[in-house]
């Protein structure tokens, strides 16, 4: 997956994850990168504007086939909900019941 058997962490989410390397957005991913430098690789899969429904639908295409590298995944962050929680008329809105089910399904696929 990363060209070897290096430990990694998967960061999955919306723009709060995708922009996490940008200092003007307070760079939480940049902080993690600094903290885990030379210990593990950070794989950023943050997609601006996406909601849990879209991530769930695209998940098989967003992640490589894990193969033997799956055992090298140390942890995963899942930051979704900001777009799901927008007003009901917005295309990103996801009802709370579906949001919960989507998170469960995403977590299940990641295991």
C-alpha angles and dihedrals in degrees: 000000000000096000095267145021098286119147113252143177123220118222109196126178149077131306091306085069098033093054093042093109092057114098092209087063092051091260103238089169090050088053090052090048090054092046095049098036110151090000100080141346122249115224108200115204101167118147119193115232095010124134132202093268093057094044091050092049093047099037097102089055097042095058126058120235101279100213114159091341092071090084088060093064105108099182144340132221118206114194111177134131107076093092094036090058098055121117115301093248093059118098092234094056116119120184114244095246091054091043090057092048091048092052091050091050093048092050090047091054092048094055 
